[in-house]
Amino acid sequence: MNPSSLDGVAACLRTLDLQNISIDDIFDDKEEEIEGIESSAAGLEGDGDVLNDRPIKRLKGSQPGVEDILEKNVDIASENVIVPSTLSEYRGLWVAFTSFCVARGLVAEENNCDDFWRGLPPKLPLWIAGWIMDKADDLDITTGKPKDLSIPRVTYARAQKMRAAVSHKFSREYKLGTQDWTESPLNPGTFSGNPSLSPLVSQYMVRAGEIVTSARAMDQETMRKLWEFNTRFPYKAELEQNSRKRKREQPERWAGHKVRQMLQTLYVISMLCLLRYDEALRIMWSDINFVCIGGTPVVELRLPFRKTDQNGGKHESLRYGPSAEENAGIAPFWLWPCPERPWMDAVTALARWWQLCSEMGVEQYGYVFRSRYLYDEISVRADHAMSTNSFLEYFRNNMLDIGIDPRPYGTHSFRRGGCQYLAKELRWPIRTICEWGGWAENFDNPGTIFRYLLSWVDTPAANRQDLFNPNRPGQDPCMACGRTCHCG
């Protein structure tokens, strides 16, 4: 076979039968890769004048070249958003990728790569998958046969890092961001977007990983610590500006009581309703209905979007009341008070947030979770939703407040944590969890829920040596029956 061709890669991919990879798995993989891209850029949403503690020139008027100067300043400030050692590793991997393409005859010379990539060759996703396969897979991309056991293979974690290096290059340096890899309907054969986010690359990464490594699950104990810290944070009704000097002297003053209450509400809704936080950020007040059942206040949450919903993925405009057409086929979430576990009580959290919005003069329509301004206020504009980058920054700061490393946590942490909370703490059957989350009505894809319930990145529930220990300390007592045994 001609080594300059990547026909062998296509043959290997067909051998792996990637078509059997579920759409949910591909979607999860792409979301996690986007999260990695956006996480590296989260530091750009700072205080406006300083990005990553590096000064930015103030631009006045409409001077010539203002946009060029601004772009240059942002690029300079962005350099240290990613840890320098990681950035250096990304650059080394990018050189390895271009060398691979040159060796295979896909690109004429390494020196011309920067200009060449800007044209986005249609087969670019295949080249990325081929490069990762060459280093990580058991199959030889030229012969399509199993590699000799003496040939080293990189780990799946290393394969993820290889993909991340390519994602970073196209998203940040080539300014393609997290756009989907799509073919132009007007000019067939011409593609746009980030090739690392193409379905082909996601399919291969899911297959290569066997079980996609998910973000660490949020757990009830961490939720309790966040709730205690945030609810006890001093409340001040007056407007206040937080200076950089005060931030340096008191790092926990990155936000005040009201913003923290908004975040706490978002945390608990995301966890109980099994939502990714970017889904929770799209909730509007018109999705929420406070009702009374048998004298108990209950929240009915009707979402016009779900990950599995193919027709209503976004809020196209502000809605001032629930629509039967929008909510058709999407079962509502019914949330009840939980006084025994106030850190898991979405009803009380929402009621408190409603009260704080009233005190701030924010009308209860439009987005529930708004962008912040000053130290402890939110936007009065109904269409000013909190961005995912802002949430990531706030969430990480909040985790540091309670002494927990935020780096293992990500987009699916609350969804995964919610699944585990319902299964381990509330003892819900798997079928009930699937019905509550709106997944797999025919239960034909058990791998998705299994990944949410179990992953090596989660904290072990018990030491292995104590699993059969009859004197092992009991668990927290069940709120209903009072049992503390591990089989309860």
C-alpha positions as CSV (number, residue, x, y, z in Angstrom):
1,M,0.0,0.0,0.0
2,N,1.2,3.5,-0.7
3,P,2.3,5.0,2.6
4,S,1.3,8.5,1.4
5,S,-2.3,7.5,1.4
6,L,-4.7,7.3,4.4
7,D,-7.0,4.7,2.7
8,G,-5.8,2.3,5.4
9,V,-7.2,4.6,8.1
10,A,-10.6,4.5,6.5
11,A,-10.4,0.7,6.2
12,C,-9.5,0.5,9.9
13,L,-12.4,2.7,10.9
14,R,-14.7,0.5,8.9
15,T,-13.3,-2.5,10.7
16,L,-14.0,-0.9,14.1
17,D,-17.7,-0.5,13.0
18,L,-18.0,3.0,14.3
19,Q,-21.6,3.2,13.2
20,N,-22.6,1.2,16.3
21,I,-21.5,4.1,18.5
22,S,-24.6,5.7,19.9
23,I,-25.5,9.3,19.2
24,D,-25.6,10.0,22.9
25,D,-22.0,8.8,23.3
26,I,-20.9,11.0,20.3
27,F,-22.7,14.0,21.8
28,D,-21.2,13.5,25.2
29,D,-17.7,13.2,23.7
30,K,-18.1,16.3,21.7
31,E,-19.5,18.2,24.7
32,E,-16.5,17.2,26.8
33,E,-14.1,18.3,24.1
34,I,-15.9,21.7,23.8
35,E,-15.8,22.0,27.6
36,G,-12.0,21.5,27.4
37,I,-11.7,24.2,24.8
38,E,-13.9,26.6,26.7
39,S,-12.2,25.9,30.0
40,S,-8.9,27.1,28.6
41,A,-10.7,30.3,27.6
42,A,-12.6,30.8,30.8
43,G,-10.0,33.2,32.2
44,L,-10.8,35.7,29.4
45,E,-14.0,36.7,31.1
46,G,-12.3,38.7,33.8
47,D,-12.6,42.3,35.0
48,G,-12.3,43.9,31.6
49,D,-9.1,45.9,32.1
50,V,-6.9,42.9,33.2
51,L,-6.9,39.4,31.8
52,N,-5.0,36.9,33.8
53,D,-3.3,39.7,35.7
54,R,-1.7,41.1,32.6
55,P,-2.6,44.7,31.7
56,I,-4.5,45.5,28.5
57,K,-4.2,48.8,26.8
58,R,-7.4,51.0,27.0
59,L,-8.6,51.8,23.5
60,K,-10.2,55.2,23.0
61,G,-12.2,56.5,20.1
62,S,-12.1,54.9,16.7
63,Q,-8.4,55.2,16.0
64,P,-7.0,53.4,13.0
65,G,-6.1,49.8,13.6
66,V,-8.1,49.6,16.9
67,E,-9.4,46.1,16.1
68,D,-5.9,44.9,15.2
69,I,-4.5,46.3,18.5
70,L,-7.4,44.7,20.5
71,E,-6.9,41.3,18.8
72,K,-3.2,41.5,19.5
73,N,-3.7,42.4,23.2
74,V,-6.2,39.6,23.7
75,D,-3.9,37.1,22.0
76,I,-1.1,38.2,24.4
77,A,-3.3,37.9,27.4
78,S,-4.6,34.5,26.3
79,E,-1.2,32.9,26.2
80,N,-1.1,32.1,29.9
81,V,-4.8,31.1,30.2
82,I,-3.5,27.5,29.7
83,V,-0.8,26.4,32.1
84,P,2.5,27.2,30.2
85,S,3.7,23.6,30.5
86,T,0.4,22.4,28.9
87,L,0.7,25.0,26.2
88,S,4.3,23.8,25.4
89,E,3.0,20.2,25.3
90,Y,0.2,21.2,22.9
91,R,2.8,22.9,20.6
92,G,4.9,19.8,20.6
93,L,2.0,17.5,19.8
94,W,0.9,19.9,17.0
95,V,4.4,19.6,15.5
96,A,4.1,15.8,15.7
97,F,0.7,16.0,13.9
98,T,2.1,18.1,11.1
99,S,5.1,15.8,10.8
100,F,2.8,12.9,10.5
101,C,0.9,14.6,7.7
102,V,4.1,15.5,5.9
103,A,5.4,11.9,6.2
104,R,2.2,10.6,4.8
105,G,2.4,12.9,1.8
106,L,-0.8,14.8,2.8
107,V,1.1,18.2,3.2
108,A,4.1,19.1,1.0
109,E,6.2,20.8,3.6
110,E,6.0,21.5,7.3
111,N,6.8,25.2,6.7
112,N,3.7,25.6,4.7
113,C,1.3,24.0,7.2
114,D,-0.1,27.2,8.7
115,D,-1.2,28.4,5.3
116,F,-2.4,25.0,4.2
117,W,-4.6,24.3,7.3
118,R,-6.5,27.5,6.8
119,G,-8.1,26.0,3.7
120,L,-9.6,23.2,5.8
121,P,-9.2,20.1,3.6
122,P,-12.3,18.0,3.6
123,K,-10.4,14.9,4.8
124,L,-8.9,16.8,7.8
125,P,-11.0,14.8,10.4
126,L,-9.7,11.6,8.9
127,W,-6.1,12.8,9.2
128,I,-6.6,13.7,12.8
129,A,-8.2,10.3,13.6
130,G,-5.4,8.6,11.6
131,W,-2.7,10.4,13.6
132,I,-4.3,9.3,16.9
133,M,-4.8,5.7,15.6
134,D,-1.2,5.5,14.6
135,K,-0.1,6.1,18.1
136,A,-2.9,4.7,20.2
137,D,-4.7,1.9,18.4
138,D,-3.9,-1.9,18.1
139,L,-4.5,-1.7,14.3
140,D,-1.8,-0.6,11.9
141,I,-3.3,2.2,9.8
142,T,-1.3,1.1,6.7
143,T,-2.0,-2.6,6.7
144,G,-5.2,-2.7,8.7
145,K,-3.8,-5.6,10.7
146,P,-3.0,-5.9,14.4
147,K,0.3,-4.3,15.4
148,D,3.1,-6.4,16.8
149,L,3.1,-6.5,20.6
150,S,6.6,-5.0,20.6
151,I,5.2,-1.7,19.1
152,P,4.4,0.7,22.0
153,R,1.0,2.3,22.2
154,V,0.0,5.5,24.0
155,T,-2.7,5.5,26.7
156,Y,-6.2,6.7,26.1
157,A,-5.4,9.7,28.3
158,R,-2.5,10.6,26.0
159,A,-4.8,10.2,23.0
160,Q,-7.2,12.7,24.5
161,K,-4.2,15.1,25.0
162,M,-3.3,14.6,21.3
163,R,-6.8,15.6,20.3
164,A,-6.9,18.5,22.7
165,A,-3.7,19.9,21.1
166,V,-5.4,19.9,17.7
167,S,-8.6,21.3,19.2
168,H,-6.7,24.1,20.8
169,K,-4.8,25.0,17.6
170,F,-8.0,25.3,15.4
171,S,-10.1,26.9,18.1
172,R,-7.7,29.5,19.5
173,E,-5.0,30.1,16.9
174,Y,-7.1,29.7,13.8
175,K,-10.1,31.4,15.5
176,L,-12.6,28.6,14.7
177,G,-13.8,28.2,18.3
178,T,-16.3,25.4,19.0
179,Q,-18.1,25.6,15.7
180,D,-19.4,22.2,14.4
181,W,-17.6,20.7,11.4
182,T,-20.1,21.1,8.6
183,E,-20.2,21.0,4.8
184,S,-21.5,24.1,3.0
185,P,-24.8,23.3,1.3
186,L,-24.1,25.9,-1.3
187,N,-20.6,24.7,-2.1
188,P,-20.4,20.9,-1.7
189,G,-16.9,19.7,-0.7
190,T,-16.1,22.9,1.2
191,F,-16.2,22.6,5.0
192,S,-16.1,25.0,7.9
193,G,-15.8,24.7,11.7
194,N,-13.4,22.9,14.0
195,P,-12.3,19.5,12.5
196,S,-11.5,18.1,15.9
197,L,-15.2,18.3,16.8
198,S,-16.3,16.3,13.7
199,P,-18.5,13.2,14.3
200,L,-15.7,11.0,12.8
201,V,-13.2,12.0,15.5
202,S,-15.8,11.8,18.3
203,Q,-16.8,8.3,17.1
204,Y,-13.2,7.1,17.1
205,M,-12.5,8.6,20.5
206,V,-15.6,6.9,22.0
207,R,-14.6,3.6,20.5
208,A,-10.9,4.0,21.6
209,G,-11.9,4.9,25.1
210,E,-14.5,2.1,25.4
211,I,-16.0,4.0,28.3
212,V,-15.7,7.7,27.9
213,T,-13.9,9.3,30.8
214,S,-16.4,11.7,32.3
215,A,-16.0,14.6,34.7
216,R,-16.0,13.7,38.4
217,A,-19.5,13.4,39.8
218,M,-20.7,16.1,42.3
219,D,-21.6,14.4,45.6
220,Q,-23.9,15.3,48.4
221,E,-21.1,16.1,50.9
222,T,-19.6,18.6,48.5
223,M,-23.1,20.1,47.9
224,R,-23.5,20.4,51.7
225,K,-20.2,22.3,52.1
226,L,-21.0,24.7,49.2
227,W,-24.5,25.3,50.8
228,E,-23.0,26.0,54.2
229,F,-20.4,28.4,52.9
230,N,-22.7,30.3,50.5
231,T,-25.7,30.6,52.9
232,R,-23.5,31.9,55.7
233,F,-21.7,34.4,53.5
234,P,-22.5,38.0,54.8
235,Y,-25.5,39.6,53.1
236,K,-25.4,43.2,52.1
237,A,-28.4,44.9,50.5
238,E,-26.5,48.0,49.2
239,L,-24.5,48.1,46.0
240,E,-20.9,47.5,46.5
241,Q,-17.9,47.5,44.2
242,N,-15.1,45.0,44.7
243,S,-11.6,46.4,44.2
244,R,-8.7,44.3,42.9
245,K,-6.8,45.1,46.2
246,R,-9.7,43.6,48.2
247,K,-9.8,40.5,45.9
248,R,-6.1,39.9,46.5
249,E,-6.4,40.4,50.3
250,Q,-9.7,38.4,50.5
251,P,-9.9,35.9,47.6
252,E,-13.2,34.6,48.9
253,R,-14.8,37.9,48.0
254,W,-15.1,37.2,44.3
255,A,-18.9,37.3,44.8
256,G,-21.4,38.2,47.4
257,H,-24.3,36.5,49.1
258,K,-26.9,37.1,46.3
259,V,-24.7,35.8,43.5
260,R,-23.9,32.8,45.6
261,Q,-27.6,32.1,46.2
262,M,-28.1,32.2,42.5
263,L,-25.3,29.7,42.0
264,Q,-26.5,27.4,44.8
265,T,-29.9,27.3,43.1
266,L,-28.4,26.4,39.8
267,Y,-26.3,23.7,41.5
268,V,-29.2,21.9,43.1
269,I,-31.5,22.2,40.1
270,S,-28.8,20.8,37.8
271,M,-28.2,17.9,40.1
272,L,-31.8,16.9,40.9
273,C,-33.0,17.3,37.3
274,L,-29.9,15.6,35.9
275,L,-29.0,18.6,33.7
276,R,-25.7,19.7,32.4
277,Y,-25.0,23.2,33.8
278,D,-25.2,24.7,30.3
279,E,-28.8,23.3,30.1
280,A,-29.7,24.7,33.5
281,L,-28.4,28.2,32.4
282,R,-31.1,28.3,29.8
283,I,-34.0,27.9,32.2
284,M,-36.5,30.8,32.2
285,W,-38.9,32.0,34.8
286,S,-41.8,30.9,32.5
287,D,-40.5,27.3,32.8
288,I,-41.1,27.4,36.6
289,N,-44.5,27.1,38.3
290,F,-44.9,27.3,42.1
291,V,-47.9,25.1,43.1
292,C,-49.3,23.8,46.4
293,I,-50.1,20.1,46.7
294,G,-51.8,19.0,49.9
295,G,-50.6,22.1,51.7
296,T,-47.0,21.5,50.6
297,P,-45.2,24.0,48.3
298,V,-43.9,22.2,45.2
299,V,-42.1,23.4,42.1
300,E,-43.1,22.3,38.6
301,L,-40.3,22.7,36.1
302,R,-41.2,22.3,32.5
303,L,-38.2,22.5,30.1
304,P,-38.8,23.0,26.4
305,F,-35.4,21.5,25.7
306,R,-33.7,18.2,26.5
307,K,-30.5,16.7,25.2
308,T,-32.5,14.0,23.4
309,D,-35.0,16.5,22.0
310,Q,-34.4,17.0,18.3
311,N,-36.8,19.9,17.6
312,G,-36.5,22.4,20.4
313,G,-32.9,22.7,21.3
314,K,-32.8,26.4,22.1
315,H,-34.8,29.3,23.4
316,E,-35.4,31.2,20.1
317,S,-37.0,34.1,22.0
318,L,-38.1,35.1,25.5
319,R,-41.2,33.3,26.6
320,Y,-43.7,34.8,29.1
321,G,-45.7,31.7,29.7
322,P,-45.4,27.9,29.2
323,S,-46.5,26.7,25.7
324,A,-48.2,23.4,25.2
325,E,-46.5,23.1,21.8
326,E,-43.0,23.7,23.3
327,N,-43.6,21.3,26.2
328,A,-45.2,18.6,24.2
329,G,-43.6,15.2,24.8
330,I,-41.3,16.5,27.5
331,A,-42.3,15.4,31.0
332,P,-42.1,18.0,33.7
333,F,-39.9,17.8,36.8
334,W,-41.7,17.9,40.1
335,L,-39.5,19.2,43.0
336,W,-40.6,18.8,46.6
337,P,-39.1,20.4,49.7
338,C,-36.3,18.5,51.5
339,P,-35.9,20.0,55.0
340,E,-33.8,17.0,56.1
341,R,-31.2,17.9,53.5
342,P,-31.5,21.7,52.9
343,W,-28.5,21.6,50.5
344,M,-30.6,19.4,48.2
345,D,-33.8,21.5,48.6
346,A,-34.5,23.1,45.2
347,V,-37.9,24.5,46.3
348,T,-36.4,26.6,49.1
349,A,-33.5,27.7,47.0
350,L,-35.8,28.9,44.2
351,A,-38.1,30.7,46.6
352,R,-35.1,32.4,48.2
353,W,-33.7,33.4,44.8
354,W,-37.2,34.7,43.8
355,Q,-37.2,36.9,46.9
356,L,-33.7,38.2,46.3
357,C,-34.6,39.1,42.7
358,S,-37.5,41.1,44.0
359,E,-35.2,43.0,46.5
360,M,-32.9,43.8,43.6
361,G,-35.7,45.1,41.4
362,V,-35.3,42.3,38.9
363,E,-38.6,41.2,37.4
364,Q,-39.2,37.5,37.3
365,Y,-39.3,36.9,33.6
366,G,-36.6,35.9,31.1
367,Y,-33.6,33.9,32.2
368,V,-33.5,32.7,35.8
369,F,-29.7,32.8,36.0
370,R,-28.4,36.2,34.9
371,S,-25.0,37.7,34.1
372,R,-23.4,39.5,37.1
373,Y,-22.3,43.1,37.4
374,L,-20.4,44.9,40.2
375,Y,-19.8,42.7,43.2
376,D,-23.1,41.2,44.0
377,E,-25.8,42.3,41.5
378,I,-27.3,40.8,38.4
379,S,-28.5,42.2,35.1
380,V,-32.0,43.5,35.0
381,R,-32.1,42.6,31.3
382,A,-34.3,39.5,30.8
383,D,-32.2,38.2,27.9
384,H,-28.8,38.5,29.8
385,A,-28.2,34.9,30.7
386,M,-25.1,33.9,32.6
387,S,-22.5,32.5,30.1
388,T,-21.0,29.1,30.5
389,N,-17.5,30.6,30.8
390,S,-18.7,32.8,33.7
391,F,-20.3,29.9,35.4
392,L,-17.1,27.9,35.1
393,E,-15.1,30.7,36.7
394,Y,-17.6,31.2,39.5
395,F,-18.0,27.4,40.2
396,R,-14.2,26.9,40.4
397,N,-13.9,29.9,42.7
398,N,-16.7,28.4,44.9
399,M,-15.0,25.0,45.0
400,L,-11.7,26.7,46.1
401,D,-13.7,28.4,48.9
402,I,-14.3,25.0,50.5
403,G,-10.8,23.7,49.8
404,I,-11.6,21.3,46.9
405,D,-9.6,21.2,43.6
406,P,-12.1,22.1,40.9
407,R,-10.1,20.7,38.0
408,P,-11.7,17.2,37.8
409,Y,-15.2,18.7,37.6
410,G,-16.9,19.7,34.4
411,T,-20.1,19.9,32.2
412,H,-21.5,16.5,33.3
413,S,-20.5,16.7,37.0
414,F,-24.0,17.6,38.3
415,R,-25.8,15.2,35.9
416,R,-23.6,12.3,37.0
417,G,-23.8,13.4,40.6
418,G,-27.5,13.5,40.4
419,C,-27.7,10.0,39.0
420,Q,-25.5,8.7,41.8
421,Y,-27.5,10.6,44.4
422,L,-30.8,9.2,43.2
423,A,-29.3,5.6,43.1
424,K,-27.2,5.5,46.2
425,E,-28.9,8.0,48.6
426,L,-32.6,7.8,47.6
427,R,-32.4,4.2,46.3
428,W,-34.3,4.8,43.1
429,P,-34.3,1.9,40.6
430,I,-32.4,2.4,37.4
431,R,-35.5,2.4,35.4
432,T,-37.0,5.2,37.5
433,I,-33.8,7.3,37.0
434,C,-33.9,6.8,33.3
435,E,-37.6,7.8,33.2
436,W,-36.8,10.9,35.4
437,G,-33.9,11.9,33.2
438,G,-35.8,11.3,29.9
439,W,-33.2,8.9,28.6
440,A,-33.6,5.8,26.3
441,E,-37.4,5.2,26.4
442,N,-36.7,1.7,25.1
443,F,-33.7,1.2,27.4
444,D,-31.7,0.2,24.3
445,N,-28.5,2.1,25.4
446,P,-27.7,1.1,29.0
447,G,-24.1,2.2,28.5
448,T,-25.0,5.9,29.0
449,I,-26.6,5.5,32.4
450,F,-23.9,3.1,33.5
451,R,-21.2,5.7,32.8
452,Y,-23.1,8.2,34.9
453,L,-23.3,5.8,37.8
454,L,-19.8,4.5,37.7
455,S,-16.4,6.0,36.7
456,W,-12.8,5.6,37.9
457,V,-12.6,9.4,38.3
458,D,-15.2,9.3,41.1
459,T,-14.2,9.1,44.8
460,P,-14.5,5.4,46.1
461,A,-17.3,4.9,48.5
462,A,-15.3,2.7,50.8
463,N,-11.8,1.2,51.2
464,R,-11.5,-2.1,49.5
465,Q,-10.1,-3.8,52.6
466,D,-13.3,-2.9,54.5
467,L,-15.9,-4.2,52.1
468,F,-16.4,-7.4,54.1
469,N,-15.5,-5.9,57.4
470,P,-18.4,-6.6,59.8
471,N,-17.3,-3.8,62.0
472,R,-17.2,-1.2,59.3
473,P,-18.7,2.1,60.5
474,G,-22.3,2.7,59.3
475,Q,-23.6,5.2,56.9
476,D,-25.6,8.4,57.6
477,P,-29.0,7.3,58.8
478,C,-31.8,7.0,56.2
479,M,-34.2,9.9,56.6
480,A,-37.2,7.6,56.3
481,C,-36.4,4.4,58.2
482,G,-33.3,5.4,60.2
483,R,-31.1,2.5,59.0
484,T,-27.4,3.0,58.9
485,C,-26.2,-0.3,57.5
486,H,-24.6,-0.4,54.1
487,C,-27.2,-2.8,52.7
488,G,-30.0,-0.5,53.6
